[in-house]
């Protein structure tokens, strides 16, 4: 019902959002608990809604540059990053890569990168272990983004790295073939997957 109302009143909804954005700019001194600015979050959420409405109306023509730019901006503006692993070696590889290549120009004291203290191996019992790991991290943290790396599907399906927002929506990802095929060690594989996920949306 709510979506139907938004579809019928999309113009009015857009005008309302524009007014809200102006109000947010004029109230720039208001404190906000979210680490990502409210104006950017409004634009980000509106972009997702508009894409849904385009699909509903059968006018969707594929991804837009501004949508990719918003994903990139969301990742770059994140302050709380949670890596969905309890493996210290994997965590350190991903953390170092983020600080050296993504958040190198930020104030380091503002960027918090955590791992989770949960045995993520239990996710291997699910249909898509990498997604289950990410959701475990979301459910047990206050993350702006979650980075999860694990098996894609059934044993032998290879691995995947996902970057998700604070609602569990996938921002980007990267798939590797089974390790018996690519022959990389775990450190190189994890590093290459994060680089691949970030490159495909222009973050690095």
N, C-alpha and C positions, 0 to 999 in steps of 0.2 A: 504494500500500500504506500509506504513512504517513498519507494523508488518511483512508483507511478506518478506520485505528486511531483517529484523532482523532474520527471520527464516532461510533464505537462507545463511546468512552471520554470523551465530551465533558464529562460531569459531573466525572469525575476530573481531566481536563485543566484545567477551570475552577478546581477546588479547588487544584490544583498551582500555577496561575498566581497565585491569591490569596495563597498562601504565599510565592511568590517576590516579590510586590509588598510584602508585609509585611517580608520580609528586606531588600529594597532600601531601605525606609524606615528600618529600624533601622541600616543601613549607609550612612547619608547622607553620611558623611565620606569614603567611598571616592571616588577620583578616576575620572572617566569621560571618555574621549576624545571621545565624541559630545557635540555642543553642546546637543542636545535631551535633557531629563532621561530617565533610563531608565524611571522609573515611567510617565511619559506615553507613552513609546514602547511599553511593554508593553500598555497599555490600547488604544492606537491599533492595534497589530497584532492584538490579540484581537478588536477590533471588526470588522476586516476578515475574520478567520477565521470569526467567528460569522455574518457576513452570507453568506459562502460556504456554510456549513453549512445556513443557512436556505434558500438557493436549492436546495441538494441535496435537502432534505426537502420542498420545495415549500411552505414555510411563510412565505416572504418576502413581505411586504406593502408594500414600498417603503421609501424613505429614512426614517430616524428623526432626530429632533432631536439626540439625543446624538451621532449619527454626523457630522452637520453641525458640531456644536460641536467635535468632535475635529479635524476638518479645519481649522477656524478656529484652534484652539489650536496645532496643528502649525505653521501658517504664522506665527503671532505669536511662537512660541518659537524660530523659526529664527534662527541666527546667521550662517551662511554662505549667501549668496544669489548664485547665478550666473545672469546674464542671457545667454542663448544668442545673442549677436550680436558681431560685430567692428565694428559701425557705432557710432562714438562718439556721434553725435547721438541715436540711438535709445536707447543705453545711458544717457545722461545724463538723458533724459526719464523713463525708467522708474526709475532710481535716485533722482532727486529726488522723484518721486511717492511712492515707498516710504518715504523718510525723512520726508516731510512728513505722510503720511496713515496709515501703518501702524506704523512704528517710532519715532514722534515721542516716545513716553514712555519708550523704552528708553535705556540708556546707549549713546550713539553709538559709543563705542570698542569695544563688544562686537559691533556689527553690521558685517559685512564683505560688501560687494557688489562682485562682479567681473564683467567681461565675458570672453569667450573670444577667443583670438587664432587663430582658425581661419576660413578663408574659407567661411562658412556658405552661400554661394550654391550650393555643390555639392548642398545638400539639395533644390534645385529639380528635381533629376533623379529624385527618389524619389516614391512614390505619395502620401505625406502629408508635405510638406516641413516643416511646423511641428513635427510629432512627431520627425522626423529631426534637426532642429536641437536639440531638447531632449535627445535621446539622445546627440548629439555632445558636448553640454555635460556630461552626466552621466559619460560615458566619459573625460573629460579634466579632471575637477575633483573636489574633495571637498565637494560641495554638500549642504546640508540641503534646500534647494528650488532648482529650476531654473525660470526664466521664459523661455519660448520664444514668439516671435511670427514668423509667416511665412504663406506661402500654405497654404490649406486642402487643396487637391488639385491638379487639373489647372489650367492657365492659364485664368483667367476665373472660378474658383470662389470668389474672395474670400479673406479672410485670417482667421486665428485666433490667439488668444493662449492658451497653456496654462501652468498652474502645476503642476509635478510634484514628487513627493517624491524622496528619495534612492535609491529603487529604481525610479524611472521610472514610478510610478503617477500617474495624473492626478488632481489634487485639485480643480481647477476650471478653467474656460476661458470664452472668449467669442468668438463668431463675428461678423465684419463682412461685409456684402455686397461685391461687387466695387467697387473705387474709382471706376469710371466711373459707378456708380449713387449712391454716397453723397457723392461730390464733395469729401470732406474732404482736407486735406493730410495727409501722412504723420505729422507730429507729433501732430495732433489725433486721428488714427485710433489710433495706438499708445497714447496717453494714455487715450482712451475705452475701449479694449479692456481695459486693466489695471483701470481703475475698475469696469467691468462684471463682470469675473471675480471681483474682490474683493467687490463688492456682493452677488452672488448667493449667497454663503455668509455674509454678515453681518460681514465683516472691517472694512468701512468703511460 
